[in-house]
Amino acid sequence: MTEETNWRGRTLLFGALLGALAGLGAAYVLVRRAEERGEPPQLGAGEGVRLGMGVLGLLRLISGFGDEQ
């Protein structure tokens, strides 16, 4: 395995693990809030759009990290 392939694989694995942990944390918060209210979680279309825009904004922020010098 070349050095270039090695860092790419590690970066992808780290990103996948970080994303899975973030998703798990978000689901845990959602479940806790639903349990406190005593009703199942409900995400409407507007909330889904806001969530999607937030994720896109986060990805845009992350993609710009390497550009600053």
C-alpha positions as CSV (number, residue, x, y, z in Angstrom):
1,M,0.0,0.0,0.0
2,T,1.5,3.3,-1.0
3,E,1.7,6.3,1.3
4,E,-0.9,8.2,-0.8
5,T,-3.4,5.4,-0.5
6,N,-2.8,5.0,3.2
7,W,-3.7,8.6,4.2
8,R,-6.7,8.6,1.9
9,G,-8.0,5.4,3.5
10,R,-7.4,6.7,7.0
11,T,-9.1,10.0,6.2
12,L,-12.2,8.3,4.8
13,L,-12.4,5.9,7.8
14,F,-12.0,8.8,10.2
15,G,-14.7,10.8,8.4
16,A,-17.1,7.8,8.3
17,L,-16.6,7.1,12.1
18,L,-17.1,10.8,12.9
19,G,-20.2,11.0,10.8
20,A,-21.6,7.9,12.4
21,L,-21.0,9.2,15.9
22,A,-22.5,12.5,15.0
23,G,-25.6,10.8,13.6
24,L,-25.9,8.6,16.7
25,G,-25.7,11.6,19.0
26,A,-28.3,13.5,17.0
27,A,-30.7,10.5,17.1
28,Y,-30.1,10.1,20.9
29,V,-31.0,13.8,21.5
30,L,-34.1,13.4,19.3
31,V,-35.2,10.2,21.2
32,R,-34.7,11.9,24.6
33,R,-36.7,14.9,23.6
34,A,-39.5,12.7,22.3
35,E,-39.5,10.7,25.6
36,E,-39.7,13.8,27.6
37,R,-42.7,15.0,25.7
38,G,-44.3,11.5,25.8
39,E,-44.8,11.3,22.0
40,P,-42.9,9.8,19.1
41,P,-40.5,12.2,17.3
42,Q,-42.1,14.0,14.4
43,L,-40.1,15.8,11.7
44,G,-42.0,17.9,9.3
45,A,-41.0,18.9,5.8
46,G,-39.8,22.3,6.9
47,E,-37.7,20.8,9.6
48,G,-36.2,18.3,7.1
49,V,-35.3,21.1,4.8
50,R,-33.7,23.1,7.6
51,L,-31.8,20.0,8.7
52,G,-30.6,19.3,5.1
53,M,-29.5,23.0,4.7
54,G,-27.6,22.8,8.0
55,V,-25.8,19.6,6.8
56,L,-24.9,21.2,3.5
57,G,-23.6,24.3,5.3
58,L,-21.4,22.1,7.6
59,L,-20.0,20.2,4.6
60,R,-19.3,23.5,2.9
61,L,-17.4,24.7,6.0
62,I,-15.4,21.5,6.2
63,S,-14.5,21.6,2.5
64,G,-13.0,25.1,3.0
65,F,-10.6,24.1,5.7
66,G,-7.7,23.3,3.3
67,D,-8.2,26.5,1.3
68,E,-7.0,29.0,3.9
69,Q,-3.3,29.8,3.8
